[in-house]
């Protein structure tokens, strides 16, 4: 049976919980400038944001107006994602 988007997202969240905040930042940066948007990317992206927030990382630099901004790489500074200029 085919997995739902929610099931894929839950699997990503389970994996991401085991990773460091720095590793999560690497995952985010690996997806920067990727123009494609498919359901698996949505599951990946929202799981990543959820776990950032669960770990106390502020994501407002990349997540606002219910959209995720993958236009620029970020770095982790004092538990905040900041745009890497």
Secondary structure, DSSP 4 states (H G I P E B T S, - for coil): -PPPHHHHHHHHHHHHHTS-HHHHHHHHHHTTT-----HHHHHHHHHHHHHHHHTT-B-TTTEETTEE--SS-EEEETTEEEE--
